[in-house]
Amino acid sequence: MKRVWSATSTRKLTKTHRFVAQSTPPNTIGSTSVLGAANVRGVSNIAGDGPPVSLALAIAAGLPIALWTYKCLMLVLFQRKVIYMGYVPPGARTEELSESIIPRGLKCEEIKVSSDNGHSLSGVVVSPSGTLRGAPRSSTESSESLKTLFFYLQGNAGNPLHRLSVFKTLLDHPSFRTRAGLVAVAPRSYWKSKPTRPSERGILSDYTHALNYTIKRWPNSRIVIYGHSLGGSAAVCLASALNSKDYPNVQGLILENPFASIPEMVKALYPQRWLPYHYLTPFVWDTWNAMYAASNMSQNSLLWRLSKDMLVLLSEKDELVPNWMGMGILNATKSKGRSSVVIRDALHENAWEQGQWVREMVQYVGNIGD
């Protein structure tokens, strides 16, 4: 049945449409279509576009930079923990001197030396059995029984007890078996010495007190300063700071695989120029600059006198310290009597296992005179 629209119905419909148009906000007309289109575009962005390229690049570059910055900061802040490793290996700070660890044919005496500010340093006096008993310091017999006495400065890790095999190899030679000995004092933060924060200045003070103790106890002995690795650098810096007239019976200086300086060691360990660690040298607190000490020594210094007849031992296959460092120290002294020897097939820590090492030590001590 066909519906018939009257004039009255038309007027009502017109009013209704006018009311709806007036009641609806102008910005919402067609809003459903607009929102639908926006939603479609949003889904498309999430599904296909991903994060901006600049953000991805920032993350890729920022993470390594942040990591390197953190590691460099830690190396600077804790550098003395890296340089002075008296805590390595575990137990090195509390190890006791006992008969079980003393090599056969060797006699060891534990000593205590007073350093500055009342700090106590622990050390050992080592000699072949029968040459030196633990006699009182005032004993004339004890003072005169050692013709040659090595004053040993250790590397940056461990304690003197870990070097007993080295000392035995040296002192077991027939030339040293009767009237030779060795003094090894652990500086602060090493072995049972005062657990004070180590520093270049503090360790040099410790070694000065230890050398004074040695000279006082054995005033008639010929003393040879012998430094290995970081101890070699310390030996050079120590001798450059001492007056020669105060140490007349110190007559020899032996350096084995010495550091030229800590900054140079940093560059040697990290030779790649693209690594940030290569550029941390300006932030080193304790430089142990043996090269500078050798180049700028005073004519009154102990180093000036000893450098005229010093010996530098270099391990042929040293995996840690480049040979040029020892040669650089030697050449910096500009002394005519100096000499260097390369120990064939030796690594940084095991030169003493080579027969050539003992022969060179014996020959050097024999040549420096009585």
Secondary structure, DSSP 8 states (H G I E B T S, - for coil): ------HHHHHHHHHHHHHHHHHS-GGGTTHHHHHHHHHHHHHHHHHHT-S-HHHHHHHHHHHHHHHHHHHHHHHHHTHHHHH-BTT-STTTTT----GGGS-TTEEEEEEEEE-GGG-EEEEEEEEETTT-----TT-HHHHHS-SEEEEEE--SBS-GGGGHHHHHHHHTSTTTTTTEEEEEE--TTSTTS------HHHHHHHHHHHHHHHHHH-TTSEEEEEEETHHHHHHHHHHHHSBGGG-TTEEEEEEES--S-HHHHHHHH---TTSGGGG-GGG-S----HHHHHHS--TTBHHHHHGGG-EEEEETT-SSS-HHHHHHHHHHHT-SS-EEEEETT--SS-GGGSHHHHHHHHHHHHHS--
